[in-house]
Amino acid sequence: AAESLVDTSFRLLERIIDERIAQPGVMDTTYVKVASANYLTQVDGNVVTVDFDADFTNTYAGAELYVAFSGIT
């Protein structure tokens, strides 16, 4: 599994909801990839561990985040 855990296998996204300037009351949702410098992924057998650094906590406290894995074997 460790060999298959590459940058494209793991995605951590922040969901951002903004109101359209030209259309008040209409919301847009976008997903922005979190910088990989703020976290570390490790594989041990069938367990994937994600560790976050202090900058991550300071930056994303209160944010809504999504985790996605794909192609890990």
C-alpha positions in Angstrom: 0.0 0.0 0.0 2.8 2.4 0.8 4.0 2.3 -2.8 0.6 3.1 -4.2 0.0 6.1 -1.9 1.0 8.9 -4.2 -0.1 12.5 -4.4 -3.0 11.6 -6.6 -4.2 8.8 -4.3 -5.0 11.1 -1.4 -6.8 14.4 -1.6 -7.7 16.7 1.2 -10.1 19.5 0.1 -11.5 22.6 1.8 -15.1 23.4 0.8 -15.7 27.1 0.3 -19.2 28.4 -0.1 -19.5 32.0 -1.5 -22.4 34.1 -2.5 -22.3 35.2 -6.1 -21.7 39.0 -6.3 -23.9 39.4 -9.4 -26.7 37.2 -7.9 -27.3 37.9 -4.2 -28.7 34.8 -2.5 -27.2 32.4 -5.0 -24.4 30.4 -3.5 -21.4 28.7 -5.3 -19.5 25.8 -3.8 -15.8 25.2 -4.7 -13.3 22.7 -3.4 -9.7 23.8 -3.0 -6.8 21.3 -2.5 -5.1 21.8 0.9 -1.3 22.2 0.5 0.4 18.9 1.2 3.1 20.7 3.2 0.5 21.0 6.0 0.0 17.2 6.5 1.8 13.9 6.2 0.3 10.6 5.1 1.8 7.2 6.2 0.8 3.6 5.5 1.3 0.7 7.9 -0.4 -2.5 6.6 -4.0 -1.6 6.0 -4.0 1.5 8.1 -3.5 5.0 6.6 -2.5 7.7 9.1 -2.8 11.4 8.3 -0.8 13.7 10.6 -1.5 17.5 10.6 1.0 20.2 11.6 0.3 23.3 13.7 0.0 25.5 10.7 -2.8 23.3 9.4 -4.7 23.7 12.6 -4.3 27.4 12.7 -5.3 27.8 9.0 -8.2 25.4 8.9 -9.8 25.6 12.3 -13.5 25.7 11.8 -13.3 24.9 8.1 -15.2 22.1 6.4 -12.8 19.6 4.9 -13.2 16.5 2.8 -10.9 13.6 2.6 -10.8 11.3 -0.5 -8.7 8.2 -1.2 -8.4 6.4 -4.5 -6.3 3.7 -6.0 -4.7 2.6 -2.7 -4.0 -1.1 -2.9 
